[in-house]
């Protein structure tokens, strides 16, 4: 068989679905050399995963592709659940701490198109019809044997790191011999992507409970809808069958036509024992699969990619020790486990068939959703805004007073500030994402002592001298920048609407936050201390 010469790259990404493409776009943003391969001839032709939640929309905004998603996708602002003709609840996506008060429903084929086109604009191409047939690694890195299906050639690719984003049947996971623990659900399901003529509002998703099974109706990009139904046994999906199911399960009557995808499927819940093995990593469905209830799967995988990308970039740019990469498993495995557990419980509630159980469910759900803390937690959990890395070995706090709820490990909230020099408004999210760096955010308190301001000056100078290429410094004043800090080289902003003070500010002291490139707080100190902060920096950076 013809043999191509071996080649080298920093990172080899196996799999060019949404997860692999997200990682590739992030690595391109960090200026990292990589290759991304996929065994298929082109992008997915089926819609597959369609729900994009608020936290993932924030990530897409940071990557610079949000406009295309908002233009192409269907905004969904509420989830409704019915038992027959009775509406049990309406869970509205509103009042959440995000610029996006909705989800976007969009075919996975379109998600891949947008991400790949963005990747192409950065000068990178997905290499298609490439299958990883062998994988070995040593202390220096990875050697992967790649079969080029179109030419019949084989190629040896040597990489510092490899990331398996190749789905539930991951060959990378098999080569690494990492167990994939879990099981299959008993229920069978069918789906259809069709056009609907009927009384459905396209900004609401609906679920219908019935003794015969569950029916879900999700709006997609106009004019398509996604229908999913549980069935007693493996059954071929047809338009006629779905029209019968809609009638039997007391959904509004509608005419279905022009299907672009009809399928039957089973669902599983599984998770790997480790997201990393030496120089190789797993992300997305290669690491965890679960019920589509809640639409968490693709979102969780894309967030795996964002968590891993900045860490690989720091290590490859020799700004961090390779040990930093161990935090990927430490941070993401608990998240994956929580998502598997959450979607499993949600699936059991949705597919419940016993008369007693369904009666209790249908009685309790309307009552629970009226309890504001429960409703708020449910929406924020579904939108993946409650993810927290407080357990991480690279997250730390140095807090010596009663402080805001915004703890290290939390997602850093957005807000609007005013440039202290120009008076122009700017969002925190844009400040965090406009460079590939960490952001050192100092929220000043006008009542602080000169000693604290001097400490902030020391910290800013220390960053400028040693970490300027990986950390940008931002100082925010509630009403004004303290005079003692006016000469610092940091960017300076004023809290334009006082909303930020409620989250970042304190009553007594200035607060320091180190915001990671993935938008989470890695370090928090109240009041700031150079010695403490220097100690933390040595844990993360070289």
C-alpha positions in Angstrom: 0.0 0.0 0.0 1.4 3.5 -0.8 2.9 5.2 2.2 3.1 9.0 2.6 5.9 10.5 4.6 5.2 11.1 8.2 4.1 14.6 9.2 4.0 16.7 12.4 1.5 18.9 14.0 0.9 20.2 17.5 -2.7 18.8 17.9 -4.6 16.2 15.9 -8.4 16.5 16.2 -10.2 13.3 15.2 -13.8 14.1 14.3 -15.3 17.2 12.6 -18.7 17.4 14.2 -19.8 20.4 16.3 -17.3 19.5 19.1 -14.3 19.0 16.9 -15.1 22.1 14.9 -15.6 24.2 18.1 -12.2 23.0 19.4 -10.6 23.8 16.0 -12.1 27.3 15.9 -10.8 28.0 19.5 -7.3 26.7 18.7 -7.2 28.8 15.6 -8.1 31.8 17.7 -5.1 31.0 20.0 -2.8 30.6 17.0 -2.1 26.9 17.5 -1.0 24.5 14.8 -3.4 21.6 14.3 -5.0 19.3 11.9 -8.6 18.2 12.0 -9.7 15.0 10.2 -13.0 13.2 9.7 -13.8 9.8 8.2 -16.9 11.0 6.4 -17.1 12.5 2.9 -18.7 15.7 4.2 -20.7 17.4 6.8 -23.7 15.7 8.4 -26.7 15.7 6.1 -29.1 15.1 9.0 -30.3 17.5 11.7 -29.3 15.3 14.7 -28.8 17.6 17.7 -30.8 20.8 17.3 -30.9 22.7 20.6 -28.3 25.3 21.4 -28.7 26.7 25.0 -27.8 30.1 26.4 -24.4 29.2 27.7 -23.3 27.7 24.4 -24.7 30.8 22.6 -22.4 32.9 24.8 -19.5 30.7 23.7 -20.4 31.1 20.0 -20.5 34.8 20.6 -16.9 34.7 22.0 -15.8 32.7 18.8 -17.3 35.4 16.6 -20.0 33.4 14.9 -23.2 34.2 16.9 -24.8 36.4 14.2 -24.9 33.5 11.7 -26.6 31.3 14.4 -29.2 33.9 15.3 -29.9 34.6 11.6 -30.3 30.9 10.7 -31.8 29.4 13.8 -35.3 29.5 15.4 -35.6 31.2 18.7 -37.5 29.2 21.3 -38.6 31.1 24.4 -40.7 28.5 26.3 -41.1 24.8 26.9 -44.7 23.6 27.5 -45.9 20.3 28.8 -49.3 18.8 28.3 -51.4 15.9 29.6 -54.0 15.5 26.9 -55.5 18.9 26.3 -54.5 20.1 29.7 -51.4 22.4 29.9 -49.4 21.3 32.9 -46.8 24.0 32.8 -45.0 26.6 30.7 -41.3 27.0 31.5 -40.3 30.4 30.0 -36.6 31.2 29.3 -36.6 34.6 30.8 -34.9 36.5 33.6 -31.8 34.5 33.3 -28.4 36.1 33.7 -27.4 35.9 30.0 -27.6 38.1 26.9 -29.7 35.3 25.4 -33.2 34.9 26.8 -33.9 32.0 24.6 -32.5 28.9 23.0 -31.8 28.5 19.3 -33.1 25.4 17.5 -31.0 24.7 14.4 -30.1 21.6 12.4 -26.7 20.2 13.3 -25.9 20.2 9.6 -26.2 24.0 9.8 -24.3 24.2 13.0 -21.4 22.4 11.3 -21.6 24.5 8.2 -21.3 27.8 10.2 -18.4 26.5 12.3 -16.6 25.0 9.3 -17.0 28.2 7.2 -15.6 30.2 10.1 -12.7 27.8 10.4 -12.0 28.1 6.7 -11.9 31.9 7.1 -9.1 31.4 9.6 -7.1 29.4 7.0 -7.8 25.9 8.2 -9.6 23.0 6.3 -11.2 19.8 7.5 -9.5 16.8 6.0 -12.3 14.4 4.9 -12.3 10.7 4.2 -9.5 10.2 6.8 -9.7 7.3 9.2 -7.5 6.8 12.2 -6.5 3.1 12.0 -3.8 3.0 14.7 -2.7 5.0 17.7 0.3 4.8 19.8 1.9 7.3 22.3 5.1 7.7 24.3 6.5 10.4 26.6 6.9 12.8 23.6 3.4 12.6 22.2 1.1 10.7 19.8 1.7 8.8 16.6 -1.5 8.2 14.6 -1.8 6.1 11.4 -4.3 7.7 9.1 -6.0 5.9 6.2 -6.8 8.3 3.3 -9.8 6.5 1.8 -9.9 8.4 -1.4 -6.3 7.7 -2.4 -5.7 4.5 -0.5 -2.6 6.1 1.1 -1.5 5.8 4.7 0.1 8.6 6.7 1.8 8.8 10.0 0.9 11.9 11.9 3.1 12.8 14.9 1.4 15.2 17.3 2.0 16.5 20.8 -1.6 15.9 21.6 -4.7 14.2 20.1 -8.3 14.9 20.9 -11.0 12.3 20.1 -14.2 14.1 19.1 -15.4 11.2 17.0 -18.7 10.4 18.6 -20.4 7.7 20.6 -18.6 4.9 18.7 -15.2 6.6 19.1 -12.3 4.7 17.6 -10.0 6.9 19.7 -11.7 5.8 22.9 -11.3 2.2 21.7 -7.6 2.6 21.0 -7.1 4.2 24.4 -8.9 1.3 26.0 -11.0 3.6 28.2 -14.2 2.0 29.4 -17.6 3.5 28.5 -19.9 2.7 31.4 -23.7 2.9 31.3 -26.6 1.2 29.7 -29.4 1.4 27.1 -32.9 2.6 27.8 -35.7 0.1 27.2 -37.9 2.5 25.2 -37.7 2.8 21.4 -38.2 6.2 19.7 -38.9 7.5 16.3 -38.3 11.0 14.9 -39.2 13.1 11.9 -38.1 16.5 10.6 -41.1 17.7 8.7 -43.2 20.7 7.7 -46.4 21.2 9.7 -49.7 22.8 8.8 -51.4 23.3 12.1 -51.9 25.4 15.2 -48.3 25.4 16.6 -46.4 28.5 17.7 -42.9 28.4 16.4 -41.3 30.0 19.5 -42.5 27.3 21.9 -41.4 23.6 22.3 -44.1 21.2 23.4 -44.1 17.8 25.1 -47.3 15.7 25.3 -47.7 13.0 28.0 -50.0 10.1 27.3 -50.7 6.6 28.4 -49.4 5.4 25.0 -46.1 7.3 25.3 -44.6 10.7 25.0 -44.7 13.1 22.0 -42.3 16.1 21.6 -42.8 18.8 19.0 -39.9 21.2 18.6 -39.7 24.1 16.1 -36.7 24.3 13.9 -35.5 26.7 11.3 -38.5 27.7 9.1 -40.4 25.7 7.8 -39.2 22.5 9.6 -40.3 21.0 12.9 -38.7 18.1 14.9 -41.1 15.4 16.1 -40.0 12.7 18.6 -42.3 9.9 19.9 -41.7 6.9 22.1 -43.1 3.6 20.7 -43.7 0.1 22.1 -41.2 -1.6 19.8 -38.8 -0.9 17.0 -41.0 0.8 14.3 -40.3 2.4 11.0 -41.0 6.2 11.1 -43.5 7.5 8.6 -45.5 10.6 8.3 -48.7 8.6 8.5 -47.6 7.0 11.8 -46.7 10.5 13.3 -50.1 11.9 12.2 -51.8 8.9 14.0 -49.6 9.4 17.1 -50.5 13.1 17.2 -54.2 12.3 17.1 -53.9 9.4 19.6 -51.9 11.5 22.1 -54.3 14.4 21.9 -51.9 16.9 20.3 -53.4 19.6 18.0 -54.3 18.1 14.7 -52.0 19.0 11.9 -51.0 18.0 8.4 -47.4 16.8 8.0 -45.5 17.0 4.7 -42.1 17.3 3.0 -40.1 15.2 5.4 -36.3 15.6 5.2 -35.4 13.0 7.8 -37.3 10.0 9.2 -35.6 7.7 11.6 -35.9 5.3 14.6 -33.4 5.1 17.4 -32.5 4.0 20.9 -31.0 6.1 23.6 -28.2 5.4 26.0 -26.6 6.9 29.1 -22.8 6.3 29.4 -19.7 8.1 30.5 -16.0 7.3 30.4 -13.9 6.7 33.5 -11.3 9.3 32.4 -11.3 12.1 29.8 -7.5 11.9 29.4 -4.9 9.2 28.9 -1.4 10.7 28.7 -1.3 12.9 25.6 -4.8 11.9 24.3 -8.2 13.4 25.3 -11.8 12.6 24.7 -14.6 15.2 24.2 -18.3 15.3 23.4 -20.1 12.0 22.7 -16.7 10.2 22.7 -16.7 10.9 26.5 -20.4 11.0 27.4 -23.7 10.2 25.9 -27.1 10.6 27.4 -30.8 11.0 26.8 -31.7 13.9 24.4 -34.1 15.1 27.2 -33.2 18.8 27.8 -31.0 18.9 24.7 -27.8 18.9 26.7 -25.5 16.6 24.6 -24.1 18.7 21.9 -23.9 21.7 24.2 -21.9 19.8 26.9 -19.5 18.6 24.2 -18.9 22.0 22.8 -18.2 23.2 26.3 -15.7 20.4 26.7 -13.9 21.7 23.7 -13.8 25.3 25.1 -12.5 24.1 28.4 -9.7 22.1 26.8 -8.7 24.6 24.1 -7.2 27.4 26.2 -5.3 24.9 28.3 -3.7 23.2 25.3 -2.8 26.7 23.9 -1.0 27.7 27.1 0.9 24.5 27.3 1.9 24.5 23.6 3.0 28.1 23.8 5.1 27.2 26.9 3.2 29.5 29.1 1.9 26.7 31.4 3.2 23.3 32.7 1.6 20.2 31.0 0.2 19.3 34.4 -2.4 22.0 33.7 -4.0 19.6 31.2 -5.0 17.2 34.0 -7.6 19.8 35.1 -9.6 19.0 32.0 -10.7 15.7 33.4 -11.0 17.1 36.9 -13.3 19.9 35.7 -15.3 18.2 32.9 -15.9 14.7 34.2 -18.1 15.9 37.1 -20.1 18.1 34.7 -20.5 15.2 32.3 -21.6 13.0 35.2 -24.2 15.6 36.4 -25.6 16.0 32.9 -26.0 12.2 32.5 -27.7 12.0 35.9 -30.0 15.1 35.2 -31.1 13.9 31.8 -31.6 10.3 33.1 -34.0 11.6 35.8 -35.7 13.9 33.3 -36.2 11.0 30.9 -37.7 8.8 33.6 -40.2 11.6 34.5 -41.1 12.2 30.8 -41.5 8.5 29.8 -43.2 7.4 33.0 -46.1 5.1 32.2 -47.5 3.8 35.5 -51.0 5.3 36.4 -50.0 6.2 39.9 -46.7 7.7 38.8 -48.2 9.8 36.0 -51.0 11.0 38.2 -48.4 12.2 40.8 -46.2 13.8 38.0 -49.1 15.6 36.4 -50.3 16.9 39.8 -46.9 18.0 41.1 -45.3 19.6 38.0 -47.7 22.6 37.9 -47.2 23.1 41.6 -43.4 23.0 41.5 -43.1 25.3 38.6 -44.9 28.0 40.5 -42.2 28.0 43.2 -39.8 30.6 41.9 -36.5 29.1 43.3 -37.4 25.8 41.7 -38.3 27.3 38.4 -35.2 29.5 38.4 -32.9 26.6 39.1 -34.6 24.4 36.5 -34.2 27.0 33.7 -30.6 27.8 34.7 -29.7 24.2 34.8 -31.2 23.5 31.4 -29.4 26.6 30.0 -26.2 25.3 31.6 -25.6 28.5 33.5 -25.1 26.7 36.8 -21.9 25.0 35.8 -19.3 25.5 38.5 -15.6 24.5 38.8 -15.1 25.3 42.5 -13.8 21.7 43.0 -11.0 22.2 40.4 -7.3 22.0 41.4 -6.7 25.2 39.4 -9.5 27.3 41.1 -8.7 29.2 44.2 -10.0 31.8 46.6 -8.3 34.3 49.0 -11.3 35.9 50.7 -11.1 37.6 54.1 -14.6 39.1 54.5 -18.2 38.5 53.7 -18.3 38.6 50.0 -20.7 38.4 47.0 -22.1 35.0 45.9 -19.8 35.2 42.8 -17.2 32.7 43.9 -14.2 31.3 42.2 -15.2 28.6 39.8 -18.4 30.4 38.8 -19.2 31.6 35.3 -18.3 35.3 35.1 -21.5 37.3 34.5 -21.9 39.9 31.8 -22.6 43.6 32.3 -22.2 47.0 30.6 -19.4 49.3 31.6 -18.2 52.7 30.3 -14.7 53.4 29.0 -13.2 55.9 31.5 -11.4 57.7 28.7 -13.8 57.7 25.8 -17.2 57.3 27.5 -18.2 54.6 25.1 -20.2 51.6 26.4 -18.8 48.1 26.4 -20.0 44.7 27.5 -17.8 42.6 29.9 -18.2 39.6 27.6 -16.6 41.5 24.7 -13.8 42.6 27.0 -13.2 39.0 28.1 -13.2 37.6 24.5 -11.6 40.3 22.4 -8.2 38.8 23.2 -7.2 35.1 23.8 -5.9 36.1 27.2 -7.1 35.7 30.8 -8.7 38.9 32.2 -7.6 40.3 35.6 -10.7 42.2 36.6 -10.4 44.5 39.7 -13.6 46.0 40.9 -12.5 48.9 43.1 -14.2 50.2 46.3 -14.0 53.9 46.9 -13.8 53.3 50.7 -10.6 51.2 50.4 -7.4 52.2 52.0 -4.3 53.5 50.2 -2.6 50.3 51.2 -5.1 48.3 49.1 -4.7 50.6 46.1 -0.9 50.2 46.4 -1.4 46.4 46.4 -3.4 46.7 43.2 -0.7 48.8 41.7 1.9 46.2 42.6 -0.3 43.4 41.1 -0.8 45.4 37.8 2.9 46.0 37.5 3.7 42.4 38.2 1.3 41.3 35.4 2.8 43.8 33.0 6.3 42.6 33.7 5.8 38.8 33.7 2.4 37.9 32.3 1.4 40.6 29.8 1.2 38.1 26.9 -1.3 35.9 28.8 -3.2 38.3 31.1 -4.9 41.6 30.4 -5.8 43.9 33.3 -9.1 45.8 33.7 -10.0 48.1 36.5 -13.6 49.0 37.1 -14.7 51.9 39.4 -18.3 52.1 40.8 -18.5 55.9 40.1 -14.9 56.8 39.4 -11.4 55.4 39.2 -9.6 56.0 42.5 -6.8 58.6 42.0 -4.3 56.2 43.4 -5.0 53.9 40.4 -5.2 56.5 37.6 -1.6 56.0 36.5 -1.8 52.2 36.3 -1.4 50.7 32.7 -4.6 48.7 33.1 -7.7 49.4 31.0 -10.2 51.5 33.0 -13.9 51.4 33.0 -16.8 52.7 35.1 -19.8 50.7 36.2 -22.4 52.3 34.0 -25.6 50.8 35.5 -24.6 49.5 39.0 -25.7 46.0 38.0 -22.1 44.9 38.0 -21.6 46.2 41.5 -24.2 43.8 42.7 -22.2 40.8 41.4 -18.6 41.9 41.4 -18.5 44.6 44.0 -18.2 44.4 47.8 -19.2 46.8 50.7 -15.7 47.2 52.2 -12.9 46.2 49.9 -11.8 46.1 46.3 -12.3 42.6 44.7 -9.9 40.9 42.3 -11.1 38.2 39.8 -9.0 36.3 37.3 -11.4 35.4 34.4 -10.2 32.5 32.3 -10.6 32.5 28.5 -13.5 30.1 28.8 -15.4 32.7 30.9 -15.1 31.1 34.3 -13.4 32.7 37.4 -10.2 30.9 38.2 -9.1 33.1 41.2 -10.9 35.5 43.5 -9.3 37.7 46.2 -11.0 40.2 48.6 -9.0 42.3 49.3 -6.3 41.8 46.7 -2.9 40.5 47.8 0.1 40.4 45.6 1.7 37.5 47.6 -1.4 35.4 47.4 -2.0 36.2 43.8 1.6 35.4 42.9 1.2 32.0 44.5 -1.8 31.3 42.4 -0.2 32.4 39.2 2.7 30.0 39.8 0.1 27.1 40.0 -1.2 27.9 36.5 1.5 29.6 34.5 5.2 29.1 33.9 
